[in-house]
């Protein structure tokens, strides 16, 4: 597909040259010819579209990481990580036990602080994945929905990113004491007679929820670049997304 797109743009350039050579026969106005030549020659190539989309994703993750890694980036935002149902069963049951009165509140803060800490290390992981992307149908992605590029990245890189991000989450949860608090609570809960024992490991759940927040931030920035011309802060972004604009009129 990429070869066909490049061949298409090459043919358009050859057409411009042919029009220039035959201008006396087909055009009465030099301005008309110049306008057509400018429009065709400014058409982004498949390579430029690919680089432009990657730049948009790169910009999105950079901004996303800055927001989510700040204090309260997760904890007091729309991306706050809540406890899974299994964990809430534990916190509700242990409220009456001394030392666990504020378990849910404390646990929520710690897991979100862990996610904020881990997000600081997310940029190189995501940037590496973005650079490795090979867009097989870059034009369709450019002309797709407002979240087409982010959705493509999420579908194609989520598991590799999870594998790299999970150890970062584990270290961060250990650092803020979230794992220790949850293990202590789960172990205490599991000693209660006649209850279904719970897993004292929250790493997988928190990793997936933290990644959801990062992808959501990338999607937000992609939508901004697609809809807001002022957000296109480089010549490449302006050139690539101008093509999108022209096809949405």
LONU-916249 format. One record per residue (C-alpha): residue in one letter; chain; x negated, y negated, z negated. Coordinates in pm, 1 decimal. Each point is the difference from the previous one (the first is absolute). Layout:
<vexkols>
VEXKOL residuo cadena       xx       yy       zz
VEXKOL       A      A        X        Y        Z
...
</vexkols>
This chain:
<vexkols>
VEXKOL residuo cadena       xx       yy       zz
VEXKOL       X      A      0.0      0.0      0.0
VEXKOL       X      A   -280.5   -239.2    -89.1
VEXKOL       X      A   -168.4     61.3    338.7
VEXKOL       X      A    329.1    -73.0    177.5
VEXKOL       X      A     40.0   -326.0   -194.0
VEXKOL       X      A   -355.4   -108.6     88.7
VEXKOL       X      A     58.4     93.0    366.9
VEXKOL       X      A    319.8   -204.3     -3.4
VEXKOL       X      A   -179.1   -311.5   -129.7
VEXKOL       X      A   -283.2     49.7    253.7
VEXKOL       X      A    250.4     10.8    284.6
VEXKOL       X      A    156.5   -322.6   -127.4
VEXKOL       X      A   -337.9   -171.5      7.3
VEXKOL       X      A    -64.9    123.4    353.9
VEXKOL       X      A    340.2   -136.9     93.5
VEXKOL       X      A   -102.6   -343.5   -129.3
VEXKOL       X      A   -312.1      6.4    217.3
VEXKOL       X      A    203.7     99.7    301.4
VEXKOL       X      A    245.5   -281.8    -66.3
VEXKOL       X      A   -282.1   -249.8    -26.6
VEXKOL       X      A   -145.4    106.6    335.0
VEXKOL       X      A    336.6    -10.1    170.7
VEXKOL       X      A    125.4   -315.9   -169.9
VEXKOL       X      A     21.6   -215.7    315.8
VEXKOL       X      A    249.9    244.7    146.9
VEXKOL       X      A    222.1     63.7   -302.6
VEXKOL       X      A    -17.8   -309.1   -223.5
VEXKOL       X      A     62.4   -364.5     61.3
VEXKOL       X      A   -107.3   -104.6   -347.8
VEXKOL       X      A   -340.0     60.5   -164.6
VEXKOL       X      A    167.6    -46.2   -336.7
VEXKOL       X      A    226.6    297.3     64.9
VEXKOL       X      A   -295.2    222.8     86.4
VEXKOL       X      A   -199.5   -120.2   -300.8
VEXKOL       X      A    291.5     71.5   -230.8
VEXKOL       X      A     38.9    355.2    128.2
VEXKOL       X      A   -375.0     64.5    -22.6
VEXKOL       X      A    -13.4   -132.6   -355.3
VEXKOL       X      A    295.2    214.9   -111.2
VEXKOL       X      A   -145.3    320.3    145.6
VEXKOL       X      A   -358.7    -55.5   -109.3
VEXKOL       X      A    108.9    -77.8   -355.6
VEXKOL       X      A    182.1    333.1    -23.2
VEXKOL       X      A   -168.6    196.6   -280.6
VEXKOL       X      A   -172.0    322.3     98.2
VEXKOL       X      A     77.4    332.0   -166.3
VEXKOL       X      A   -326.1    -34.9   -192.1
VEXKOL       X      A     95.7   -348.2   -122.9
VEXKOL       X      A    344.6    121.3   -106.4
VEXKOL       X      A   -158.7    283.1   -196.5
VEXKOL       X      A   -248.7   -234.4   -167.1
VEXKOL       X      A    273.0   -254.5    -68.6
VEXKOL       X      A    223.4    251.7   -173.0
VEXKOL       X      A   -292.8    126.0   -207.1
VEXKOL       X      A    -83.0   -356.9    -96.9
VEXKOL       X      A    360.1    -54.3   -107.2
VEXKOL       X      A     -9.7    314.8   -214.2
VEXKOL       X      A   -338.2    -97.5   -144.0
VEXKOL       X      A    133.6   -341.6    -91.3
VEXKOL       X      A    308.6    158.0   -152.0
VEXKOL       X      A   -190.4    236.7   -227.1
VEXKOL       X      A   -242.6   -273.6   -107.4
VEXKOL       X      A    287.2   -221.2   -112.6
VEXKOL       X      A    184.0    295.3   -148.6
VEXKOL       X      A   -298.1    106.0   -207.1
VEXKOL       X      A    -56.3   -355.1   -123.6
VEXKOL       X      A    358.9    -19.8   -123.4
VEXKOL       X      A     34.1    346.8   -147.5
VEXKOL       X      A   -343.1      9.0   -167.2
VEXKOL       X      A     68.0   -324.4   -186.3
VEXKOL       X      A    130.3     26.4   -355.0
VEXKOL       X      A    372.0     83.8     15.4
VEXKOL       X      A    -35.6     69.3    373.1
VEXKOL       X      A    190.7    320.9    -56.5
VEXKOL       X      A    126.8    -36.1   -355.4
VEXKOL       X      A    206.2   -314.9     50.4
VEXKOL       X      A     82.8     21.2    368.6
VEXKOL       X      A    247.4    173.1    227.9
VEXKOL       X      A   -260.3    277.5     35.8
VEXKOL       X      A      2.7     89.3   -369.9
VEXKOL       X      A    -56.4    373.5    -46.4
VEXKOL       X      A    275.8    152.3   -213.7
VEXKOL       X      A    -16.7    324.2   -192.0
VEXKOL       X      A    123.9    313.9    175.1
VEXKOL       X      A    315.2    162.8   -141.6
VEXKOL       X      A   -204.5    272.4   -170.0
VEXKOL       X      A   -209.5   -257.0   -185.6
VEXKOL       X      A    307.6   -194.9   -109.6
VEXKOL       X      A    135.5    317.0   -161.5
VEXKOL       X      A   -316.1     12.1   -207.0
VEXKOL       X      A      6.8   -366.0   -103.1
VEXKOL       X      A    369.9     14.6    -92.1
VEXKOL       X      A    -48.4    311.4   -211.1
VEXKOL       X      A   -306.6   -130.4   -183.6
VEXKOL       X      A    139.2   -341.6    -98.4
VEXKOL       X      A     90.0    127.2   -344.6
VEXKOL       X      A   -347.3    136.0    -69.0
VEXKOL       X      A   -238.7   -238.4   -183.2
VEXKOL       X      A   -266.9   -132.4    232.8
VEXKOL       X      A    212.3     42.4    313.6
VEXKOL       X      A    264.5   -269.4    -58.0
VEXKOL       X      A   -125.3   -214.6    288.0
VEXKOL       X      A   -132.1    284.8    213.1
VEXKOL       X      A    188.3    -87.8    318.4
VEXKOL       X      A    -94.2   -368.5    -10.1
VEXKOL       X      A   -364.3     77.7    -73.7
VEXKOL       X      A    -18.2    271.6    263.2
VEXKOL       X      A    158.7   -218.4    267.6
VEXKOL       X      A   -251.6   -277.0    -60.5
VEXKOL       X      A   -295.8    236.5      1.5
VEXKOL       X      A     89.3    182.3    322.1
VEXKOL       X      A     58.3   -329.9    178.5
VEXKOL       X      A   -324.4   -140.6   -134.4
VEXKOL       X      A   -168.1    313.7    130.2
VEXKOL       X      A    149.7    -56.8    344.3
VEXKOL       X      A   -115.0   -363.7     -3.8
VEXKOL       X      A   -350.6    109.6    -92.9
VEXKOL       X      A     -4.3    265.6    273.1
VEXKOL       X      A    126.6   -244.7    262.7
VEXKOL       X      A   -326.6   -193.2    -33.0
VEXKOL       X      A   -175.5    294.2    164.6
VEXKOL       X      A    261.4     55.9    269.4
VEXKOL       X      A   -129.4   -241.6    264.5
VEXKOL       X      A   -295.6    202.8    134.7
VEXKOL       X      A    212.3    317.8     -2.0
VEXKOL       X      A    273.9   -159.8    208.4
VEXKOL       X      A   -233.4   -198.5    226.4
VEXKOL       X      A   -190.2    318.0     84.2
VEXKOL       X      A    326.2    172.5     93.1
VEXKOL       X      A    111.4   -297.0    210.7
VEXKOL       X      A   -329.3    -13.9    192.0
VEXKOL       X      A     24.2    371.9     74.8
VEXKOL       X      A    344.8    -31.2    154.7
VEXKOL       X      A     37.6     76.6    369.1
VEXKOL       X      A    316.9   -154.3    134.7
VEXKOL       X      A    121.1    226.2    281.2
VEXKOL       X      A    286.0   -229.3     88.0
VEXKOL       X      A   -106.7   -345.2   -115.7
VEXKOL       X      A    245.8   -190.9    217.6
VEXKOL       X      A    297.7    187.8   -142.8
VEXKOL       X      A   -123.8    -71.6   -352.4
VEXKOL       X      A    -36.7   -369.8     79.9
VEXKOL       X      A    349.8    -12.4    147.9
VEXKOL       X      A    147.9    212.1   -278.4
VEXKOL       X      A    174.1    -90.3   -324.1
VEXKOL       X      A   -140.2   -254.6   -242.4
VEXKOL       X      A   -162.0    280.2   -200.9
VEXKOL       X      A   -103.6    223.7    291.1
VEXKOL       X      A   -376.4    -17.1    -61.5
VEXKOL       X      A     30.1     48.9   -377.0
VEXKOL       X      A    240.7    288.7     50.9
VEXKOL       X      A   -242.6    161.8    244.8
VEXKOL       X      A   -287.4    -38.4   -245.5
VEXKOL       X      A    206.5    143.8   -285.4
VEXKOL       X      A    109.1    302.3    203.2
VEXKOL       X      A   -346.9     80.8    128.4
VEXKOL       X      A   -225.8    -81.3   -296.5
VEXKOL       X      A    204.0     46.2   -317.3
VEXKOL       X      A   -147.3    336.7   -100.8
VEXKOL       X      A   -366.3    -92.4     66.6
VEXKOL       X      A     53.3   -325.5   -187.5
VEXKOL       X      A    167.0    184.9   -286.1
VEXKOL       X      A   -298.9    234.5    -25.3
VEXKOL       X      A   -236.8   -294.6    -32.2
VEXKOL       X      A    221.8   -219.5   -215.8
VEXKOL       X      A    105.2    264.8   -253.1
VEXKOL       X      A   -343.3     21.4   -171.7
VEXKOL       X      A     -1.3   -379.9    -21.9
VEXKOL       X      A    339.5      8.4   -172.3
VEXKOL       X      A   -117.5    270.7   -241.4
VEXKOL       X      A   -304.9   -204.9   -101.7
VEXKOL       X      A    212.2   -310.4    -43.7
VEXKOL       X      A    261.9    177.9   -212.0
VEXKOL       X      A   -276.8    140.3   -217.5
VEXKOL       X      A   -153.2   -345.9    -31.3
VEXKOL       X      A    320.3   -164.0   -127.7
VEXKOL       X      A     97.5    296.0   -217.7
VEXKOL       X      A    310.8    100.0    192.9
VEXKOL       X      A    -96.8    363.5     47.1
VEXKOL       X      A    -92.9     41.0   -365.6
VEXKOL       X      A    330.5   -153.2   -113.7
VEXKOL       X      A    210.2    214.6    232.7
VEXKOL       X      A   -186.1    322.5    -83.1
VEXKOL       X      A     48.9    -62.6   -371.2
VEXKOL       X      A    371.5    -68.5     53.5
VEXKOL       X      A     52.4    299.7    229.3
VEXKOL       X      A   -183.3    235.1   -233.7
VEXKOL       X      A    210.6   -120.9   -293.2
VEXKOL       X      A    319.9     41.0    203.2
VEXKOL       X      A    -96.9    351.8    112.4
VEXKOL       X      A    -18.9    111.0   -364.9
VEXKOL       X      A    371.6    -70.7    -49.5
VEXKOL       X      A    188.8    332.1    -16.1
VEXKOL       X      A    230.0    106.4    283.9
VEXKOL       X      A    -96.1   -272.6    248.3
VEXKOL       X      A   -127.2     34.5    356.6
VEXKOL       X      A   -367.8    -85.5    -11.1
VEXKOL       X      A   -122.9   -294.6    208.4
VEXKOL       X      A   -318.8    -46.7    196.7
VEXKOL       X      A   -243.0   -225.6   -185.0
VEXKOL       X      A   -147.4   -125.0    330.0
VEXKOL       X      A    142.6   -317.7    159.6
VEXKOL       X      A   -285.2    -58.6    246.2
VEXKOL       X      A    179.4    123.9    312.6
VEXKOL       X      A    316.4   -200.3    -65.2
VEXKOL       X      A   -182.8   -323.6    -77.6
VEXKOL       X      A   -231.1     35.9    301.4
VEXKOL       X      A    296.1     33.4    235.7
VEXKOL       X      A    185.5   -291.5   -158.4
VEXKOL       X      A   -310.8   -221.4     13.7
VEXKOL       X      A    -45.8     81.6    368.9
VEXKOL       X      A    364.6    -87.6     66.6
VEXKOL       X      A    -66.9   -345.9   -138.7
VEXKOL       X      A   -309.4    -47.1    214.9
VEXKOL       X      A    178.8    110.1    317.4
VEXKOL       X      A    290.8   -230.6    -84.5
VEXKOL       X      A   -237.4   -295.1    -31.2
VEXKOL       X      A   -155.8     85.7    337.7
VEXKOL       X      A    345.7     15.8    157.0
VEXKOL       X      A     88.3   -338.8   -145.4
VEXKOL       X      A   -309.8   -157.8    155.0
VEXKOL       X      A     56.8    171.8    336.0
VEXKOL       X      A    353.3   -144.5      9.8
VEXKOL       X      A   -139.7   -342.7    -85.1
VEXKOL       X      A   -253.0     13.1    285.0
VEXKOL       X      A    266.8    116.5    244.1
VEXKOL       X      A    250.8   -268.1    -96.1
VEXKOL       X      A   -217.4   -292.2   -109.1
VEXKOL       X      A   -243.2   -142.6    256.2
VEXKOL       X      A   -185.0   -193.5   -271.1
VEXKOL       X      A    -98.0    333.3   -160.1
VEXKOL       X      A   -200.8     92.8    311.2
VEXKOL       X      A   -329.8   -138.3   -116.9
VEXKOL       X      A   -227.3    120.9    282.3
VEXKOL       X      A     -5.9    -37.1    378.7
VEXKOL       X      A     42.5    375.3     35.3
VEXKOL       X      A    312.6      9.0   -216.9
VEXKOL       X      A    147.1   -296.8    184.8
VEXKOL       X      A    -67.3    156.0    340.1
VEXKOL       X      A    127.1    346.7    -87.9
VEXKOL       X      A    317.9   -104.1   -179.3
VEXKOL       X      A     81.3   -261.9    265.3
VEXKOL       X      A     67.3    299.7    224.5
VEXKOL       X      A    244.1    131.3   -259.0
VEXKOL       X      A    169.7   -342.9    -17.6
VEXKOL       X      A     43.9    -19.0    378.0
VEXKOL       X      A    173.6    336.9      5.9
VEXKOL       X      A    238.6    -88.7   -283.6
VEXKOL       X      A    143.0   -307.5    168.7
</vexkols>
